[in-house]
Every structure is written in C-alpha cells, then in structure tokens.
C-alpha cells in the first residue's frame, strides 16, 4: 500500500495565499497513520502554503502546472519502499 497526495493551491484565502484543499490535508494524516510516513508522500506545488509539521516528511515539490517533473522521484520512492519490504 502506498499513497501519493497532491497539494496544489486550490483554496485561495483573502490575503492572497493559496492552500491545499482541507480534505487532502485530512487524508494525509489518515494515510500516514495507516501506512507510515514513508508510504504517504506529498507532491507539493511550489507557492502553495503548507503547515510546518510536514517539514521532514517525504515531499516532492513541483512548479505550477508541471507535476510531470515529479514522476521519476515518485517511482524511485515507491521502488525504495517496496524494496525494503522484499528484503525482510
């Protein structure tokens, strides 16, 4: 099992900042609790505000409208995590 959560600036606040949708933030917590922090990664769009407690958690950043640049890193992360499982 593995989760990839995409944090884009969907919610715009009055002061001009953009944030990920609240349901995606909630789902991140659910997946981290169920799968582990290394198996719930965040794809974070640059310029999107995020909460400080995701620092140090697996995240891959991408520029606006350019998520395809993350694909190689996502595949490498999945291979790394599932490789750990097969060596047990």
N, C-alpha and C positions, 0 to 999 in steps of 0.2 A: 504494500500500500504506500502511496505517495501522493502528496497534494502540492499543486502549484497554484498560488493565489496571486492575482494580478491587481496591483494597487495603482490605479490611474486617478487623475484628478477629475472625478465625476461630480463631486459636490463642491459647489462654489459658495464661499462664505462672503458676508457683506464687506469685509475688509480686503477682499480680492484673493485670498488664499484658496487653494484647491486641495481637497482631501479625498481619500478613497471612500467608497460607499461604506456605511456603517455595518451593513450585513457582511461585507467581505472581511472587515476587521474582526467581527464576531466569529466568523468561520475560521479565521486564522487561529484564534485561541482554541477552538474546538479541535481542529486538526493537530495542533501542537500537543494538546493534552492526550489525544488518542494515538497519534503516530510517533511522536517525539519531535523535537525541534529540528533535527536534521532531515526529516522527511516531510516537512511542511515549509517549502521555500516561498519567498516573496519575490515577485517581479515588480520592481518599484520604478514607476515613471518619474524621471527627473523633474523637479519643480513641484512635485506632489508632497504636501505636508504629511508627516508621519509622526507617530508617537515615539518618545525616546526609548521605551523599553524594547524596541525591536533592534536597537544597536547591538551588534554581536550575533544576531540571528542570521541564518542563511538568507541573504538577499542578493538579487542581481538587478542592477539598475540599467535603465534604458532611456534614450531620449524620446521625446514625444513623437508618436506615430512611427516608431522604429523598433517595435518589440522583437522583430525577427533577429536582431543582433544578439538576443539572449539565448537563442535555440541551442547553440553549441555548448554554452555553460549549463543549460538545463540538462541536456543529455549527459554531459560529463558528471554532473551531480547525481543523477539517477544511477549511472553506472557505478559511481563510487559507493553509494549507499547500498545498492543491491549486491555489489561485490563483497561488502562487509558481511552480508547475510550468508553468502555462499561459502565463506571461509570459516564459518562456525561449525 
